[in-house]
Amino acid sequence: MPYIKTLRRKTLLIGSAAMLVLAGLSPLLNVSTASAAQVTNRKITIGTSKVSTSTTYSASFNVTQTTQIKGIVIEFCQDSPLIGQSCNHTNGVTATPTTGTVVVTNVGGTGSPLTMTVNAASSAGKLILTHATGFTPVTTAPVTFSFSATNPSTTGTFYGRILTYTSDTTAAAYTSTAPGTHLDDGGIALSTANQLTINARVQEQLTFCVGTTAVNDATTTPGTDCTAISGTTVDLGVVDSSAVYTSPVATGTGGNNVNGVAMVRTNANNGATVSYFAEQDASTGTDKGALKVASANCVSSSSNVDQCFNSAGTTQTAFTAGTEKFGMTIGGTNCGSTTSYTCAYASNTNNLKPSSNYIGAAAQAYGTTNGFAWDDSGTSQQIASSSTVVDDEALMLRFAGTASITTPTGSYGVTSTYVATSTF
Amino acid sequence: MSLSALIALGGRPVLMAATLSNRLVTIATSAASAQTSHRFDFDIVTAAPLGSIEFEYCSNNPFVGTPCVTPAGLSLSSAVLSAQSGATGFLIDSSSTANKLIISRPVALGAAGPVSYSFDGVVNPSSANQSFFVRLSTYASTDASGQPTDAGGVVFSTSGGLGIGGFVPPFLRSCVGLTVAPDCTAATGNSINLGELTPKSVQAGTSQFAVGTNDVQGYVTYVLGTTMTSGNNIIPALATAVPSQPGTSQFGLNLRANTAPIVGQNPQGAGTGIVQPGYAQANRYAFVSGDAVVASNLPSDYNVFTVSYLVNVASSQPPGVYSTTITYLSVVQF
């Protein structure tokens, strides 16, 4: 009798155990989505990570089955990539297509490329593509397609859920929590991000210097930049009536073998001008800015017997030996230090150009054949200008003088001041 | 119009202002430490209430609203607003500082367009060959407070002057010959043959000399020599200027065009040399060795002087070959 009770008990125990096993298995059997394979090599490339911006979304994934595909679903969720879970669309992707078509490509697949219809069940953040006959994919090439959408309005991670269907009807019935029977699926993480703004300031620039140089052409650099320019005096040496003495005057005739030089560097997009004026001395006569013996009173601008060289005036003129005159011209614009653009005086590609009455020679030649000018009144005279930026172009200032036989003996001098003005 | 925006980081001020266009500063002289004038030209780009404009001088950069280093040597204490155009009615405000000029007016609408302001009495910075910046900004307030409406920077450069020198040497040139070029580049002949001397007619001849000098005190030319001599016999020189008298022994000269006899010509050239009394009267002749025949008290271009020589002999003049050597000496004093 005890054995029978034991058997009944055992039987009860076995039955109970079997019931428990069945209860444990039931949830697995009811989740049909757990049987879909994962799409591989899956990605969605967005054109920009800027929030709230319309851009192109490019999807690419490999399927694991060659079963005919008649539906593709992509749903964007802010909270989770898991298939079958609820999907939060708040602040998420918007403006996914709700009408029209999308071309889906699977190289090697039968029926590819296929123009699939944006199903009417599509909504903001949920794209459903369907086709009555679909295409038969290959697993060796990705399924790709692109569409327009607007990024989420917040920065951070968001997700895309990809599902493929062999039934267009089932695809059209997709919901987040009830995706329906499908072939392959997979989740993707995407992210919006802040934009980076880079600020930089380029300040207005004008570097201008005046000095002397032994250079006497338009190509040999007088100095890399203004830090290499120095000197304060151009000496014409012994000036008599037998010749016109033009800088650089050799040391053999008492000169110091230099020209004047004025170098300009500016980033002013409206260019710059260079002007000069003759400093007025303390004399009481006229022509206070002439080449003269210090404080000598000049009789007139045409006298050959006062201790003042007759200035050439504001209009350029050629000099004749023995006819007393003093003046200045620009032999040429030296481009030897210019590096940031093509600059050659001979071909007129220099930006800083001598002004009328201070152009040394015709046809962009370096020289002084056009003659000289000199305003001794102290009025500022423009000698060069540019309409754009200038990179260390240098004006070669050539000075000339000739005495008449009656020009009184003495040491003659004049100081000139130069001003550069940039317009920004 | 361009928009400048500098977003504040680390507590620096925020500057949101439109950029003034076509802006420049023109300085009358670039000499360091010189008192001069500065003129500012620029276009206001924002039509808005305008009460003040600020001109801030800095040696470090032109960016309004950033730290400013005052240029060494700059002085605005004597600056005066000497001219204004475009938006006008401004006066220099008392809130101006050592490196900042603020001009102010009652607030009025400032139209977009070109404006210009000149300041006299500005002392340039003391460093030569250096760039300096001026920050320009317009304000609705009357004391340049608050956010600027428009802003921009300009730059100017000081530079050293350039001296030009030369030396004119002392100059004196003279030449003598039967004929000379006007500028002494040529002189020909050194002997005059007066031929046969006879009591019945005068004998005459000419030579020339030229002089030029840059001596401010001019020059003097002296005649040196003896009268016509043959051994112990002489033809008397004329101690004073008298006419020719054939049949009377005479030796003399002048520097004129004569008619009795017909000989010589007047001085030529643009110079300032003047024939001296005793030798300057036509048809009168003299010769005293050591006399000044030409003089100028100014620098003189070349003059060519023609000397007319006259010889008469009496019937009692002993026969012989009479000759003399005449020297012309030009002297200057520098």
Chai-1 contact restraints between the chains, C-beta under 6 A:
chainA,res_idxA,chainB,res_idxB,connection_type,confidence,min_distance_angstrom,max_distance_angstrom,comment,restraint_id
A,Q203,B,N61,contact,1.0,0.0,6.0,A-B,restraint_1
A,Q203,B,P62,contact,1.0,0.0,6.0,A-B,restraint_2
A,E204,B,P62,contact,1.0,0.0,6.0,A-B,restraint_3
A,E204,B,G153,contact,1.0,0.0,6.0,A-B,restraint_4
A,E204,B,V155,contact,1.0,0.0,6.0,A-B,restraint_5
A,L206,B,S131,contact,1.0,0.0,6.0,A-B,restraint_6
A,L206,B,V155,contact,1.0,0.0,6.0,A-B,restraint_7
A,L206,B,S157,contact,1.0,0.0,6.0,A-B,restraint_8
A,T207,B,S131,contact,1.0,0.0,6.0,A-B,restraint_9
A,F208,B,S157,contact,1.0,0.0,6.0,A-B,restraint_10
A,F208,B,S159,contact,1.0,0.0,6.0,A-B,restraint_11
A,C209,B,N129,contact,1.0,0.0,6.0,A-B,restraint_12
A,C209,B,S159,contact,1.0,0.0,6.0,A-B,restraint_13
A,V210,B,S159,contact,1.0,0.0,6.0,A-B,restraint_14
A,V210,B,L162,contact,1.0,0.0,6.0,A-B,restraint_15
A,T232,B,G160,contact,1.0,0.0,6.0,A-B,restraint_16
A,T232,B,G163,contact,1.0,0.0,6.0,A-B,restraint_17
A,T233,B,G163,contact,1.0,0.0,6.0,A-B,restraint_18
A,V234,B,I164,contact,1.0,0.0,6.0,A-B,restraint_19
A,D235,B,G165,contact,1.0,0.0,6.0,A-B,restraint_20
A,L236,B,G166,contact,1.0,0.0,6.0,A-B,restraint_21
A,V238,B,F167,contact,1.0,0.0,6.0,A-B,restraint_22
A,V238,B,P169,contact,1.0,0.0,6.0,A-B,restraint_23
A,V239,B,G166,contact,1.0,0.0,6.0,A-B,restraint_24
A,V239,B,V168,contact,1.0,0.0,6.0,A-B,restraint_25
A,G260,B,L162,contact,1.0,0.0,6.0,A-B,restraint_26
A,V305,B,L298,contact,1.0,0.0,6.0,A-B,restraint_27
A,V305,B,P299,contact,1.0,0.0,6.0,A-B,restraint_28
A,F399,B,I164,contact,1.0,0.0,6.0,A-B,restraint_29
A,G401,B,G166,contact,1.0,0.0,6.0,A-B,restraint_30
A,A403,B,V168,contact,1.0,0.0,6.0,A-B,restraint_31
A,I405,B,F171,contact,1.0,0.0,6.0,A-B,restraint_32
A,I405,B,G212,contact,1.0,0.0,6.0,A-B,restraint_33
A,T406,B,N214,contact,1.0,0.0,6.0,A-B,restraint_34
A,T406,B,P299,contact,1.0,0.0,6.0,A-B,restraint_35
A,T406,B,D301,contact,1.0,0.0,6.0,A-B,restraint_36
A,T407,B,V168,contact,1.0,0.0,6.0,A-B,restraint_37
A,T407,B,N214,contact,1.0,0.0,6.0,A-B,restraint_38
A,P408,B,N214,contact,1.0,0.0,6.0,A-B,restraint_39
A,P408,B,V216,contact,1.0,0.0,6.0,A-B,restraint_40
A,P408,B,P299,contact,1.0,0.0,6.0,A-B,restraint_41
A,T409,B,V168,contact,1.0,0.0,6.0,A-B,restraint_42
A,T409,B,P169,contact,1.0,0.0,6.0,A-B,restraint_43
A,T409,B,P170,contact,1.0,0.0,6.0,A-B,restraint_44
A,T409,B,N214,contact,1.0,0.0,6.0,A-B,restraint_45
A,G410,B,V168,contact,1.0,0.0,6.0,A-B,restraint_46
A,S411,B,F167,contact,1.0,0.0,6.0,A-B,restraint_47
A,Y412,B,G166,contact,1.0,0.0,6.0,A-B,restraint_48
A,G413,B,G163,contact,1.0,0.0,6.0,A-B,restraint_49
A,G413,B,G165,contact,1.0,0.0,6.0,A-B,restraint_50
A,V414,B,I164,contact,1.0,0.0,6.0,A-B,restraint_51
A,T415,B,G161,contact,1.0,0.0,6.0,A-B,restraint_52
A,T415,B,G163,contact,1.0,0.0,6.0,A-B,restraint_53
A,S416,B,L162,contact,1.0,0.0,6.0,A-B,restraint_54
A,T417,B,T29,contact,1.0,0.0,6.0,A-B,restraint_55
A,T417,B,A31,contact,1.0,0.0,6.0,A-B,restraint_56
A,T417,B,G161,contact,1.0,0.0,6.0,A-B,restraint_57
A,Y418,B,S159,contact,1.0,0.0,6.0,A-B,restraint_58
A,V419,B,I27,contact,1.0,0.0,6.0,A-B,restraint_59
A,V419,B,S30,contact,1.0,0.0,6.0,A-B,restraint_60
A,A420,B,S157,contact,1.0,0.0,6.0,A-B,restraint_61
A,T421,B,L24,contact,1.0,0.0,6.0,A-B,restraint_62
A,T421,B,T26,contact,1.0,0.0,6.0,A-B,restraint_63
A,T423,B,L24,contact,1.0,0.0,6.0,A-B,restraint_64
A,F424,B,R23,contact,1.0,0.0,6.0,A-B,restraint_65
